[in-house]
Amino acid sequence: KQWYQRRVRGQINYILGDNSRNFSYLIGFGNKYPLRPHHGSSSCPSTGPCGWNEFNSAEPNPQVLKGALVGGPKSADDSSYVDSRQDYITNEVTTDYNAGFQSALAYLVANE
């Protein structure tokens, strides 16, 4: 049981920024986190048009998806991560990433 707890805690810490980039893959957590997740609604301004021009902008998303988890790096090398709205592999926010993350947190809370 302790082995699992250490592994789960290590993965959670990695996601939250204990990695070679000191970068959190959880939006809004810490000082360095994704600013351009592949997420249509968060790329829209609070007022004004919301279309492909806004989605394809290189600017940070106007709406911060606090607590959402992006896919992360494409390989074990953290430098493969690109904070680009166009990179849906590394920067998409999906329910399966977030469900696994929440399940791991629930495991830690239940077993601490």
Biopython code that builds the backbone (N, CA, C, O; Angstrom):
import numpy as np
from Bio.PDB.StructureBuilder import StructureBuilder

atoms = [
    (1, "LYS", "N", (0.830, -1.199, 0.000)),
    (1, "LYS", "CA", (0.000, 0.000, 0.000)),
    (1, "LYS", "C", (0.873, 1.261, 0.000)),
    (1, "LYS", "O", (0.568, 2.226, -0.702)),
    (2, "GLN", "N", (1.935, 1.254, 0.769)),
    (2, "GLN", "CA", (2.807, 2.438, 0.811)),
    (2, "GLN", "C", (3.465, 2.701, -0.541)),
    (2, "GLN", "O", (3.668, 3.853, -0.924)),
    (3, "TRP", "N", (3.797, 1.625, -1.265)),
    (3, "TRP", "CA", (4.395, 1.783, -2.580)),
    (3, "TRP", "C", (3.431, 2.540, -3.499)),
    (3, "TRP", "O", (3.840, 3.452, -4.218)),
    (4, "TYR", "N", (2.153, 2.156, -3.470)),
    (4, "TYR", "CA", (1.149, 2.826, -4.307)),
    (4, "TYR", "C", (0.993, 4.290, -3.906)),
    (4, "TYR", "O", (0.888, 5.168, -4.762)),
    (5, "GLN", "N", (0.980, 4.539, -2.624)),
    (5, "GLN", "CA", (0.840, 5.916, -2.165)),
    (5, "GLN", "C", (2.016, 6.776, -2.637)),
    (5, "GLN", "O", (1.817, 7.912, -3.067)),
    (6, "ARG", "N", (3.224, 6.246, -2.561)),
    (6, "ARG", "CA", (4.399, 6.991, -3.027)),
    (6, "ARG", "C", (4.320, 7.254, -4.532)),
    (6, "ARG", "O", (4.623, 8.357, -4.987)),
    (7, "ARG", "N", (3.917, 6.248, -5.299)),
    (7, "ARG", "CA", (3.803, 6.409, -6.748)),
    (7, "ARG", "C", (2.727, 7.433, -7.105)),
    (7, "ARG", "O", (2.948, 8.304, -7.946)),
    (8, "VAL", "N", (1.571, 7.326, -6.469)),
    (8, "VAL", "CA", (0.484, 8.270, -6.752)),
    (8, "VAL", "C", (0.911, 9.682, -6.364)),
    (8, "VAL", "O", (0.708, 10.625, -7.128)),
    (9, "ARG", "N", (1.493, 9.829, -5.192)),
    (9, "ARG", "CA", (1.944, 11.150, -4.740)),
    (9, "ARG", "C", (2.993, 11.713, -5.707)),
    (9, "ARG", "O", (2.973, 12.904, -6.017)),
    (10, "GLY", "N", (3.903, 10.864, -6.182)),
    (10, "GLY", "CA", (4.916, 11.308, -7.141)),
    (10, "GLY", "C", (4.297, 11.803, -8.436)),
    (10, "GLY", "O", (4.739, 12.813, -8.985)),
    (11, "GLN", "N", (3.285, 11.114, -8.931)),
    (11, "GLN", "CA", (2.622, 11.533, -10.165)),
    (11, "GLN", "C", (1.866, 12.843, -9.974)),
    (11, "GLN", "O", (1.905, 13.722, -10.835)),
    (12, "ILE", "N", (1.184, 12.966, -8.851)),
    (12, "ILE", "CA", (0.460, 14.210, -8.564)),
    (12, "ILE", "C", (1.451, 15.366, -8.453)),
    (12, "ILE", "O", (1.222, 16.437, -9.015)),
    (13, "ASN", "N", (2.550, 15.151, -7.731)),
    (13, "ASN", "CA", (3.558, 16.208, -7.595)),
    (13, "ASN", "C", (4.144, 16.603, -8.947)),
    (13, "ASN", "O", (4.381, 17.783, -9.207)),
    (14, "TYR", "N", (4.376, 15.608, -9.809)),
    (14, "TYR", "CA", (4.879, 15.894, -11.156)),
    (14, "TYR", "C", (3.892, 16.798, -11.904)),
    (14, "TYR", "O", (4.288, 17.807, -12.489)),
    (15, "ILE", "N", (2.623, 16.435, -11.879)),
    (15, "ILE", "CA", (1.589, 17.223, -12.558)),
    (15, "ILE", "C", (1.546, 18.650, -12.016)),
    (15, "ILE", "O", (1.335, 19.600, -12.771)),
    (16, "LEU", "N", (1.746, 18.796, -10.711)),
    (16, "LEU", "CA", (1.635, 20.109, -10.078)),
    (16, "LEU", "C", (2.916, 20.937, -10.152)),
    (16, "LEU", "O", (2.953, 22.058, -9.643)),
    (17, "GLY", "N", (3.977, 20.398, -10.782)),
    (17, "GLY", "CA", (5.170, 21.215, -11.010)),
    (17, "GLY", "C", (6.486, 20.646, -10.526)),
    (17, "GLY", "O", (7.525, 21.277, -10.718)),
    (18, "ASP", "N", (6.484, 19.477, -9.907)),
    (18, "ASP", "CA", (7.740, 18.860, -9.488)),
    (18, "ASP", "C", (8.296, 18.080, -10.684)),
    (18, "ASP", "O", (8.311, 16.849, -10.690)),
    (19, "ASN", "N", (8.749, 18.820, -11.688)),
    (19, "ASN", "CA", (9.278, 18.242, -12.913)),
    (19, "ASN", "C", (10.421, 19.123, -13.405)),
    (19, "ASN", "O", (10.704, 20.160, -12.804)),
    (20, "SER", "N", (11.068, 18.730, -14.472)),
    (20, "SER", "CA", (12.270, 19.442, -14.944)),
    (20, "SER", "C", (11.988, 20.881, -15.379)),
    (20, "SER", "O", (12.912, 21.691, -15.454)),
    (21, "ARG", "N", (10.745, 21.205, -15.663)),
    (21, "ARG", "CA", (10.391, 22.574, -16.080)),
    (21, "ARG", "C", (9.845, 23.411, -14.926)),
    (21, "ARG", "O", (9.626, 24.613, -15.078)),
    (22, "ASN", "N", (9.626, 22.781, -13.778)),
    (22, "ASN", "CA", (8.952, 23.460, -12.664)),
    (22, "ASN", "C", (7.657, 24.091, -13.164)),
    (22, "ASN", "O", (7.353, 25.250, -12.882)),
    (23, "PHE", "N", (6.913, 23.298, -13.907)),
    (23, "PHE", "CA", (5.715, 23.758, -14.612)),
    (23, "PHE", "C", (4.538, 22.885, -14.216)),
    (23, "PHE", "O", (4.612, 21.659, -14.290)),
    (24, "SER", "N", (3.449, 23.522, -13.796)),
    (24, "SER", "CA", (2.240, 22.800, -13.435)),
    (24, "SER", "C", (1.391, 22.571, -14.677)),
    (24, "SER", "O", (1.135, 23.505, -15.437)),
    (25, "TYR", "N", (0.956, 21.342, -14.886)),
    (25, "TYR", "CA", (0.061, 21.035, -16.001)),
    (25, "TYR", "C", (-1.403, 21.228, -15.598)),
    (25, "TYR", "O", (-2.310, 20.980, -16.393)),
    (26, "LEU", "N", (-1.622, 21.668, -14.367)),
    (26, "LEU", "CA", (-2.953, 21.992, -13.865)),
    (26, "LEU", "C", (-3.131, 23.506, -13.981)),
    (26, "LEU", "O", (-2.412, 24.273, -13.341)),
    (27, "ILE", "N", (-4.073, 23.918, -14.783)),
    (27, "ILE", "CA", (-4.265, 25.345, -15.058)),
    (27, "ILE", "C", (-4.629, 26.098, -13.778)),
    (27, "ILE", "O", (-5.523, 25.704, -13.028)),
    (28, "GLY", "N", (-3.902, 27.194, -13.558)),
    (28, "GLY", "CA", (-4.165, 28.046, -12.407)),
    (28, "GLY", "C", (-3.413, 27.659, -11.147)),
    (28, "GLY", "O", (-3.532, 28.340, -10.129)),
    (29, "PHE", "N", (-2.637, 26.576, -11.191)),
    (29, "PHE", "CA", (-1.904, 26.135, -10.000)),
    (29, "PHE", "C", (-0.440, 26.545, -10.108)),
    (29, "PHE", "O", (0.235, 26.205, -11.080)),
    (30, "GLY", "N", (0.048, 27.275, -9.111)),
    (30, "GLY", "CA", (1.439, 27.711, -9.101)),
    (30, "GLY", "C", (1.666, 28.946, -9.946)),
    (30, "GLY", "O", (0.725, 29.630, -10.351)),
    (31, "ASN", "N", (2.939, 29.219, -10.204)),
    (31, "ASN", "CA", (3.310, 30.419, -10.962)),
    (31, "ASN", "C", (3.429, 30.172, -12.460)),
    (31, "ASN", "O", (3.285, 31.099, -13.257)),
    (32, "LYS", "N", (3.691, 28.928, -12.846)),
    (32, "LYS", "CA", (3.851, 28.585, -14.263)),
    (32, "LYS", "C", (2.890, 27.455, -14.600)),
    (32, "LYS", "O", (3.009, 26.348, -14.075)),
    (33, "TYR", "N", (1.950, 27.741, -15.470)),
    (33, "TYR", "CA", (0.942, 26.763, -15.883)),
    (33, "TYR", "C", (0.463, 27.103, -17.293)),
    (33, "TYR", "O", (0.765, 28.188, -17.789)),
    (34, "PRO", "N", (-0.268, 26.214, -17.948)),
    (34, "PRO", "CA", (-0.726, 26.471, -19.323)),
    (34, "PRO", "C", (-1.595, 27.726, -19.421)),
    (34, "PRO", "O", (-2.499, 27.942, -18.614)),
    (35, "LEU", "N", (-1.301, 28.533, -20.416)),
    (35, "LEU", "CA", (-2.071, 29.762, -20.665)),
    (35, "LEU", "C", (-2.935, 29.660, -21.918)),
    (35, "LEU", "O", (-3.832, 30.477, -22.128)),
    (36, "ARG", "N", (-2.662, 28.656, -22.748)),
    (36, "ARG", "CA", (-3.363, 28.528, -24.023)),
    (36, "ARG", "C", (-3.921, 27.117, -24.219)),
    (36, "ARG", "O", (-3.589, 26.467, -25.210)),
    (37, "PRO", "N", (-4.749, 26.633, -23.313)),
    (37, "PRO", "CA", (-5.280, 25.283, -23.495)),
    (37, "PRO", "C", (-6.136, 25.194, -24.759)),
    (37, "PRO", "O", (-6.752, 26.171, -25.185)),
    (38, "HIS", "N", (-6.156, 24.015, -25.337)),
    (38, "HIS", "CA", (-6.978, 23.746, -26.526)),
    (38, "HIS", "C", (-8.420, 23.582, -26.044)),
    (38, "HIS", "O", (-8.887, 22.469, -25.803)),
    (39, "HIS", "N", (-9.105, 24.703, -25.912)),
    (39, "HIS", "CA", (-10.464, 24.725, -25.366)),
    (39, "HIS", "C", (-11.183, 25.927, -25.967)),
    (39, "HIS", "O", (-10.837, 27.073, -25.680)),
    (40, "GLY", "N", (-12.167, 25.664, -26.789)),
    (40, "GLY", "CA", (-12.836, 26.727, -27.540)),
    (40, "GLY", "C", (-13.406, 27.847, -26.693)),
    (40, "GLY", "O", (-13.112, 29.016, -26.943)),
    (41, "SER", "N", (-14.208, 27.521, -25.707)),
    (41, "SER", "CA", (-14.881, 28.562, -24.926)),
    (41, "SER", "C", (-13.909, 29.445, -24.159)),
    (41, "SER", "O", (-14.141, 30.647, -24.027)),
    (42, "SER", "N", (-12.829, 28.872, -23.653)),
    (42, "SER", "CA", (-11.897, 29.692, -22.866)),
    (42, "SER", "C", (-11.050, 30.591, -23.759)),
    (42, "SER", "O", (-10.381, 31.497, -23.262)),
    (43, "SER", "N", (-11.070, 30.354, -25.073)),
    (43, "SER", "CA", (-10.320, 31.224, -25.982)),
    (43, "SER", "C", (-11.148, 32.442, -26.405)),
    (43, "SER", "O", (-10.657, 33.304, -27.134)),
    (44, "CYS", "N", (-12.398, 32.513, -25.951)),
    (44, "CYS", "CA", (-13.280, 33.628, -26.307)),
    (44, "CYS", "C", (-13.197, 34.747, -25.269)),
    (44, "CYS", "O", (-13.112, 34.482, -24.069)),
    (45, "PRO", "N", (-13.222, 35.981, -25.729)),
    (45, "PRO", "CA", (-13.264, 37.095, -24.775)),
    (45, "PRO", "C", (-14.621, 37.151, -24.076)),
    (45, "PRO", "O", (-15.585, 36.530, -24.523)),
    (46, "SER", "N", (-14.685, 37.896, -22.982)),
    (46, "SER", "CA", (-15.946, 38.023, -22.237)),
    (46, "SER", "C", (-17.026, 38.695, -23.064)),
    (46, "SER", "O", (-18.206, 38.368, -22.939)),
    (47, "THR", "N", (-16.622, 39.636, -23.912)),
    (47, "THR", "CA", (-17.565, 40.301, -24.815)),
    (47, "THR", "C", (-16.945, 40.350, -26.198)),
    (47, "THR", "O", (-15.724, 40.265, -26.335)),
    (48, "GLY", "N", (-17.750, 40.483, -27.200)),
    (48, "GLY", "CA", (-17.251, 40.572, -28.563)),
    (48, "GLY", "C", (-17.335, 39.244, -29.285)),
    (48, "GLY", "O", (-17.950, 38.298, -28.794)),
    (49, "PRO", "N", (-16.718, 39.178, -30.447)),
    (49, "PRO", "CA", (-16.829, 37.969, -31.266)),
    (49, "PRO", "C", (-16.110, 36.769, -30.648)),
    (49, "PRO", "O", (-15.132, 36.907, -29.913)),
    (50, "CYS", "N", (-16.629, 35.607, -30.973)),
    (50, "CYS", "CA", (-16.008, 34.351, -30.538)),
    (50, "CYS", "C", (-16.038, 33.403, -31.725)),
    (50, "CYS", "O", (-17.042, 32.740, -31.984)),
    (51, "GLY", "N", (-14.934, 33.349, -32.434)),
    (51, "GLY", "CA", (-14.867, 32.505, -33.625)),
    (51, "GLY", "C", (-13.462, 31.973, -33.814)),
    (51, "GLY", "O", (-12.659, 31.936, -32.882)),
    (52, "TRP", "N", (-13.180, 31.556, -35.057)),
    (52, "TRP", "CA", (-11.879, 30.953, -35.351)),
    (52, "TRP", "C", (-10.738, 31.946, -35.197)),
    (52, "TRP", "O", (-9.630, 31.541, -34.845)),
    (53, "ASN", "N", (-10.968, 33.234, -35.447)),
    (53, "ASN", "CA", (-9.900, 34.215, -35.257)),
    (53, "ASN", "C", (-9.456, 34.255, -33.803)),
    (53, "ASN", "O", (-8.261, 34.335, -33.517)),
    (54, "GLU", "N", (-10.403, 34.200, -32.897)),
    (54, "GLU", "CA", (-10.070, 34.216, -31.472)),
    (54, "GLU", "C", (-9.400, 32.894, -31.075)),
    (54, "GLU", "O", (-8.421, 32.887, -30.329)),
    (55, "PHE", "N", (-9.930, 31.792, -31.573)),
    (55, "PHE", "CA", (-9.363, 30.482, -31.239)),
    (55, "PHE", "C", (-7.929, 30.358, -31.747)),
    (55, "PHE", "O", (-7.077, 29.787, -31.066)),
    (56, "ASN", "N", (-7.659, 30.884, -32.933)),
    (56, "ASN", "CA", (-6.333, 30.773, -33.535)),
    (56, "ASN", "C", (-5.346, 31.838, -33.083)),
    (56, "ASN", "O", (-4.207, 31.860, -33.547)),
    (57, "SER", "N", (-5.761, 32.709, -32.196)),
    (57, "SER", "CA", (-4.864, 33.732, -31.671)),
    (57, "SER", "C", (-3.736, 33.082, -30.859)),
    (57, "SER", "O", (-3.943, 32.061, -30.204)),
    (58, "ALA", "N", (-2.560, 33.675, -30.909)),
    (58, "ALA", "CA", (-1.419, 33.187, -30.119)),
    (58, "ALA", "C", (-1.430, 33.751, -28.697)),
    (58, "ALA", "O", (-0.597, 33.375, -27.873)),
    (59, "GLU", "N", (-2.360, 34.640, -28.413)),
    (59, "GLU", "CA", (-2.446, 35.240, -27.081)),
    (59, "GLU", "C", (-2.963, 34.227, -26.057)),
    (59, "GLU", "O", (-3.629, 33.262, -26.434)),
    (60, "PRO", "N", (-2.669, 34.430, -24.771)),
    (60, "PRO", "CA", (-3.240, 33.550, -23.741)),
    (60, "PRO", "C", (-4.770, 33.590, -23.772)),
    (60, "PRO", "O", (-5.368, 34.594, -24.159)),
    (61, "ASN", "N", (-5.383, 32.498, -23.364)),
    (61, "ASN", "CA", (-6.845, 32.440, -23.326)),
    (61, "ASN", "C", (-7.380, 33.498, -22.365)),
    (61, "ASN", "O", (-6.877, 33.625, -21.248)),
    (62, "PRO", "N", (-8.395, 34.262, -22.783)),
    (62, "PRO", "CA", (-8.974, 35.272, -21.896)),
    (62, "PRO", "C", (-9.637, 34.658, -20.650)),
    (62, "PRO", "O", (-9.660, 35.275, -19.585)),
    (63, "GLN", "N", (-10.166, 33.457, -20.796)),
    (63, "GLN", "CA", (-10.833, 32.783, -19.668)),
    (63, "GLN", "C", (-9.880, 31.721, -19.111)),
    (63, "GLN", "O", (-9.436, 30.839, -19.847)),
    (64, "VAL", "N", (-9.568, 31.802, -17.824)),
    (64, "VAL", "CA", (-8.651, 30.847, -17.186)),
    (64, "VAL", "C", (-9.470, 29.671, -16.661)),
    (64, "VAL", "O", (-10.371, 29.854, -15.841)),
    (65, "LEU", "N", (-9.158, 28.472, -17.132)),
    (65, "LEU", "CA", (-9.873, 27.259, -16.728)),
    (65, "LEU", "C", (-9.243, 26.688, -15.459)),
    (65, "LEU", "O", (-8.660, 25.604, -15.485)),
    (66, "LYS", "N", (-9.359, 27.408, -14.369)),
    (66, "LYS", "CA", (-8.710, 26.979, -13.125)),
    (66, "LYS", "C", (-9.125, 25.565, -12.736)),
    (66, "LYS", "O", (-10.310, 25.239, -12.661)),
    (67, "GLY", "N", (-8.109, 24.734, -12.490)),
    (67, "GLY", "CA", (-8.355, 23.367, -12.072)),
    (67, "GLY", "C", (-8.429, 22.354, -13.195)),
    (67, "GLY", "O", (-8.558, 21.158, -12.933)),
    (68, "ALA", "N", (-8.351, 22.801, -14.445)),
    (68, "ALA", "CA", (-8.382, 21.871, -15.577)),
    (68, "ALA", "C", (-6.969, 21.360, -15.855)),
    (68, "ALA", "O", (-5.994, 22.104, -15.746)),
    (69, "LEU", "N", (-6.876, 20.097, -16.211)),
    (69, "LEU", "CA", (-5.597, 19.460, -16.492)),
    (69, "LEU", "C", (-5.423, 19.292, -17.995)),
    (69, "LEU", "O", (-6.322, 18.800, -18.677)),
    (70, "VAL", "N", (-4.256, 19.706, -18.516)),
    (70, "VAL", "CA", (-3.957, 19.501, -19.938)),
    (70, "VAL", "C", (-3.228, 18.170, -20.108)),
    (70, "VAL", "O", (-2.819, 17.547, -19.128)),
    (71, "GLY", "N", (-3.069, 17.742, -21.356)),
    (71, "GLY", "CA", (-2.460, 16.447, -21.648)),
    (71, "GLY", "C", (-1.016, 16.306, -21.201)),
    (71, "GLY", "O", (-0.603, 15.219, -20.797)),
    (72, "GLY", "N", (-0.244, 17.374, -21.264)),
    (72, "GLY", "CA", (1.153, 17.314, -20.857)),
    (72, "GLY", "C", (2.086, 16.945, -21.991)),
    (72, "GLY", "O", (1.676, 16.908, -23.151)),
    (73, "PRO", "N", (3.352, 16.667, -21.657)),
    (73, "PRO", "CA", (4.355, 16.405, -22.695)),
    (73, "PRO", "C", (4.049, 15.154, -23.513)),
    (73, "PRO", "O", (3.370, 14.238, -23.050)),
    (74, "LYS", "N", (4.564, 15.139, -24.734)),
    (74, "LYS", "CA", (4.356, 14.009, -25.649)),
    (74, "LYS", "C", (5.276, 12.838, -25.334)),
    (74, "LYS", "O", (5.051, 11.721, -25.802)),
    (75, "SER", "N", (6.316, 13.094, -24.540)),
    (75, "SER", "CA", (7.282, 12.047, -24.197)),
    (75, "SER", "C", (7.766, 12.274, -22.770)),
    (75, "SER", "O", (7.315, 13.199, -22.095)),
    (76, "ALA", "N", (8.675, 11.435, -22.320)),
    (76, "ALA", "CA", (9.225, 11.578, -20.968)),
    (76, "ALA", "C", (10.038, 12.860, -20.834)),
    (76, "ALA", "O", (10.352, 13.283, -19.721)),
    (77, "ASP", "N", (10.374, 13.469, -21.940)),
    (77, "ASP", "CA", (11.127, 14.722, -21.951)),
    (77, "ASP", "C", (10.143, 15.879, -21.814)),
    (77, "ASP", "O", (9.355, 16.137, -22.724)),
    (78, "ASP", "N", (10.186, 16.575, -20.681)),
    (78, "ASP", "CA", (9.237, 17.667, -20.445)),
    (78, "ASP", "C", (9.318, 18.766, -21.492)),
    (78, "ASP", "O", (8.351, 19.502, -21.688)),
    (79, "SER", "N", (10.454, 18.891, -22.167)),
    (79, "SER", "CA", (10.577, 19.960, -23.166)),
    (79, "SER", "C", (9.719, 19.701, -24.405)),
    (79, "SER", "O", (9.606, 20.571, -25.268)),
    (80, "SER", "N", (9.113, 18.512, -24.501)),
    (80, "SER", "CA", (8.226, 18.235, -25.639)),
    (80, "SER", "C", (6.862, 18.901, -25.469)),
    (80, "SER", "O", (6.063, 18.921, -26.406)),
    (81, "TYR", "N", (6.591, 19.446, -24.284)),
    (81, "TYR", "CA", (5.319, 20.136, -24.059)),
    (81, "TYR", "C", (5.353, 21.507, -24.721)),
    (81, "TYR", "O", (6.341, 22.231, -24.599)),
    (82, "VAL", "N", (4.282, 21.869, -25.420)),
    (82, "VAL", "CA", (4.156, 23.169, -26.065)),
    (82, "VAL", "C", (2.848, 23.800, -25.598)),
    (82, "VAL", "O", (1.782, 23.199, -25.734)),
    (83, "ASP", "N", (2.929, 24.994, -25.056)),
    (83, "ASP", "CA", (1.731, 25.702, -24.599)),
    (83, "ASP", "C", (1.118, 26.438, -25.791)),
    (83, "ASP", "O", (1.216, 27.660, -25.909)),
    (84, "SER", "N", (0.492, 25.671, -26.657)),
    (84, "SER", "CA", (-0.118, 26.219, -27.867)),
    (84, "SER", "C", (-1.535, 25.682, -27.990)),
    (84, "SER", "O", (-1.763, 24.479, -27.857)),
    (85, "ARG", "N", (-2.465, 26.554, -28.239)),
    (85, "ARG", "CA", (-3.865, 26.162, -28.415)),
    (85, "ARG", "C", (-4.025, 25.198, -29.591)),
    (85, "ARG", "O", (-4.938, 24.372, -29.604)),
    (86, "GLN", "N", (-3.136, 25.307, -30.574)),
    (86, "GLN", "CA", (-3.226, 24.444, -31.748)),
    (86, "GLN", "C", (-2.728, 23.023, -31.466)),
    (86, "GLN", "O", (-3.037, 22.110, -32.230)),
    (87, "ASP", "N", (-1.971, 22.817, -30.398)),
    (87, "ASP", "CA", (-1.432, 21.490, -30.086)),
    (87, "ASP", "C", (-2.412, 20.749, -29.178)),
    (87, "ASP", "O", (-2.296, 20.777, -27.953)),
    (88, "TYR", "N", (-3.372, 20.092, -29.807)),
    (88, "TYR", "CA", (-4.407, 19.413, -29.027)),
    (88, "TYR", "C", (-3.860, 18.186, -28.297)),
    (88, "TYR", "O", (-4.477, 17.728, -27.335)),
    (89, "ILE", "N", (-2.741, 17.654, -28.720)),
    (89, "ILE", "CA", (-2.196, 16.473, -28.042)),
    (89, "ILE", "C", (-1.666, 16.849, -26.660)),
    (89, "ILE", "O", (-1.979, 16.173, -25.679)),
    (90, "THR", "N", (-0.884, 17.897, -26.567)),
    (90, "THR", "CA", (-0.306, 18.266, -25.272)),
    (90, "THR", "C", (-1.180, 19.225, -24.476)),
    (90, "THR", "O", (-1.067, 19.290, -23.252)),
    (91, "ASN", "N", (-2.039, 19.962, -25.145)),
    (91, "ASN", "CA", (-2.702, 21.066, -24.463)),
    (91, "ASN", "C", (-4.220, 20.988, -24.416)),
    (91, "ASN", "O", (-4.875, 21.958, -24.035)),
    (92, "GLU", "N", (-4.786, 19.855, -24.796)),
    (92, "GLU", "CA", (-6.240, 19.731, -24.718)),
    (92, "GLU", "C", (-6.673, 19.419, -23.285)),
    (92, "GLU", "O", (-5.990, 18.697, -22.558)),
    (93, "VAL", "N", (-7.793, 19.964, -22.906)),
    (93, "VAL", "CA", (-8.413, 19.688, -21.613)),
    (93, "VAL", "C", (-9.508, 18.661, -21.870)),
    (93, "VAL", "O", (-10.452, 18.936, -22.610)),
    (94, "THR", "N", (-9.391, 17.480, -21.264)),
    (94, "THR", "CA", (-10.381, 16.434, -21.511)),
    (94, "THR", "C", (-10.860, 15.831, -20.200)),
    (94, "THR", "O", (-10.194, 15.935, -19.171)),
    (95, "THR", "N", (-12.015, 15.204, -20.255)),
    (95, "THR", "CA", (-12.565, 14.589, -19.037)),
    (95, "THR", "C", (-11.747, 13.384, -18.596)),
    (95, "THR", "O", (-11.661, 13.118, -17.397)),
    (96, "ASP", "N", (-11.140, 12.642, -19.527)),
    (96, "ASP", "CA", (-10.380, 11.463, -19.088)),
    (96, "ASP", "C", (-9.123, 11.851, -18.325)),
    (96, "ASP", "O", (-8.793, 11.192, -17.339)),
    (97, "TYR", "N", (-8.407, 12.893, -18.738)),
    (97, "TYR", "CA", (-7.239, 13.343, -17.964)),
    (97, "TYR", "C", (-7.689, 13.783, -16.575)),
    (97, "TYR", "O", (-7.112, 13.387, -15.562)),
    (98, "ASN", "N", (-8.720, 14.601, -16.551)),
    (98, "ASN", "CA", (-9.181, 15.165, -15.286)),
    (98, "ASN", "C", (-9.799, 14.107, -14.378)),
    (98, "ASN", "O", (-9.659, 14.200, -13.159)),
    (99, "ALA", "N", (-10.468, 13.117, -14.927)),
    (99, "ALA", "CA", (-11.051, 12.047, -14.112)),
    (99, "ALA", "C", (-9.949, 11.231, -13.429)),
    (99, "ALA", "O", (-10.055, 10.910, -12.246)),
    (100, "GLY", "N", (-8.896, 10.900, -14.173)),
    (100, "GLY", "CA", (-7.786, 10.163, -13.580)),
    (100, "GLY", "C", (-7.092, 10.961, -12.499)),
    (100, "GLY", "O", (-6.720, 10.417, -11.459)),
    (101, "PHE", "N", (-6.917, 12.247, -12.737)),
    (101, "PHE", "CA", (-6.284, 13.131, -11.754)),
    (101, "PHE", "C", (-7.113, 13.201, -10.474)),
    (101, "PHE", "O", (-6.580, 13.073, -9.372)),
    (102, "GLN", "N", (-8.418, 13.404, -10.628)),
    (102, "GLN", "CA", (-9.302, 13.476, -9.462)),
    (102, "GLN", "C", (-9.344, 12.147, -8.716)),
    (102, "GLN", "O", (-9.405, 12.127, -7.487)),
    (103, "SER", "N", (-9.312, 11.051, -9.444)),
    (103, "SER", "CA", (-9.317, 9.725, -8.802)),
    (103, "SER", "C", (-8.036, 9.520, -7.992)),
    (103, "SER", "O", (-8.080, 8.993, -6.881)),
    (104, "ALA", "N", (-6.912, 9.931, -8.541)),
    (104, "ALA", "CA", (-5.636, 9.816, -7.815)),
    (104, "ALA", "C", (-5.650, 10.670, -6.548)),
    (104, "ALA", "O", (-5.169, 10.239, -5.501)),
    (105, "LEU", "N", (-6.198, 11.869, -6.642)),
    (105, "LEU", "CA", (-6.311, 12.720, -5.451)),
    (105, "LEU", "C", (-7.231, 12.083, -4.412)),
    (105, "LEU", "O", (-6.932, 12.110, -3.218)),
    (106, "ALA", "N", (-8.329, 11.520, -4.855)),
    (106, "ALA", "CA", (-9.267, 10.863, -3.930)),
    (106, "ALA", "C", (-8.581, 9.681, -3.233)),
    (106, "ALA", "O", (-8.786, 9.458, -2.040)),
    (107, "TYR", "N", (-7.769, 8.928, -3.978)),
    (107, "TYR", "CA", (-7.030, 7.813, -3.389)),
    (107, "TYR", "C", (-6.108, 8.323, -2.269)),
    (107, "TYR", "O", (-6.057, 7.740, -1.186)),
    (108, "LEU", "N", (-5.385, 9.412, -2.542)),
    (108, "LEU", "CA", (-4.482, 9.945, -1.527)),
    (108, "LEU", "C", (-5.235, 10.425, -0.281)),
    (108, "LEU", "O", (-4.809, 10.170, 0.845)),
    (109, "VAL", "N", (-6.333, 11.108, -0.489)),
    (109, "VAL", "CA", (-7.120, 11.615, 0.641)),
    (109, "VAL", "C", (-7.662, 10.440, 1.470)),
    (109, "VAL", "O", (-7.652, 10.492, 2.700)),
    (110, "ALA", "N", (-8.122, 9.412, 0.815)),
    (110, "ALA", "CA", (-8.702, 8.267, 1.515)),
    (110, "ALA", "C", (-7.649, 7.417, 2.234)),
    (110, "ALA", "O", (-7.977, 6.694, 3.175)),
    (111, "ASN", "N", (-6.399, 7.500, 1.800)),
    (111, "ASN", "CA", (-5.374, 6.623, 2.343)),
    (111, "ASN", "C", (-4.263, 7.333, 3.088)),
    (111, "ASN", "O", (-3.244, 6.714, 3.394)),
    (112, "GLU", "N", (-4.426, 8.598, 3.387)),
    (112, "GLU", "CA", (-3.403, 9.347, 4.156)),
    (112, "GLU", "C", (-3.602, 9.130, 5.626)),
    (112, "GLU", "O", (-2.850, 9.670, 6.437)),
]
sb = StructureBuilder()
sb.init_structure("model")
sb.init_model(0)
sb.init_chain("A")
sb.init_seg("    ")
for serial, (resi, resn, name, xyz) in enumerate(atoms, 1):
    if name == "N":
        sb.init_residue(resn, " ", resi, " ")
    sb.init_atom(name, np.array(xyz, "f"), 0.0, 1.0, " ", f" {name:<3s}", serial, name[0])
structure = sb.get_structure()
